[in-house]
Amino acid sequence: MEFNDVIKQFSERILSLKDTITTEESTKMSLVVPLFQLLGYEVFNPNEFCPEFCGGGGIKKGGMVV
């Protein structure tokens, strides 16, 4: 399957789920993690993927980058 087709399929998934995703965690598990997986990251390998990286800068000290 071509990458454009995969992205289109993923965008359709987002549209079908958007009304049922109500929390930060459900957003991460339903949309963010699958997107990184689609991009080729091994999301269950902590050496490659860190779901909550501590940014440490900006306005909010110790803020997380999800």
C-alpha positions in Angstrom: 0.0 0.0 0.0 1.3 3.5 -0.9 2.1 5.9 1.9 -0.5 8.4 0.6 -3.1 5.6 0.9 -2.0 4.7 4.4 -2.2 8.4 5.5 -5.7 8.7 3.9 -6.8 5.6 5.8 -5.4 7.0 9.0 -7.2 10.3 8.5 -10.5 8.4 8.0 -9.8 6.6 11.3 -9.3 9.9 13.0 -12.6 11.2 11.7 -14.5 8.1 12.8 -13.0 8.2 16.3 -12.9 12.0 17.0 -16.2 12.2 18.9 -15.4 9.2 21.2 -11.9 10.3 22.2 -12.3 12.4 25.3 -9.2 12.2 27.4 -5.5 12.8 26.9 -4.6 9.2 27.4 -7.2 8.0 24.9 -5.9 10.6 22.4 -2.4 9.3 22.9 -3.3 5.6 22.6 -5.8 6.0 19.7 -4.1 8.6 17.6 -0.6 9.6 18.6 1.0 6.2 19.2 -0.6 4.7 16.0 0.7 7.6 14.0 4.3 7.1 15.2 3.8 3.4 14.5 2.6 4.2 11.0 5.7 6.3 10.5 7.9 3.3 11.2 8.8 3.8 14.9 8.9 0.8 17.2 6.6 2.3 19.8 7.1 -0.5 22.3 10.9 -0.1 22.2 12.0 2.4 24.9 15.4 2.9 23.1 13.5 4.2 20.0 10.3 5.8 21.3 9.6 7.8 24.4 5.9 8.6 24.7 6.3 11.4 27.4 9.6 13.2 26.9 10.4 15.8 29.5 11.1 19.0 27.6 12.3 21.0 30.6 12.0 24.4 29.0 9.5 27.1 28.3 6.9 28.4 30.6 6.0 25.2 32.3 9.0 23.7 34.1 9.4 20.0 33.6 6.6 20.0 31.0 6.0 16.8 29.0 6.3 16.5 25.3 3.8 13.9 24.3 
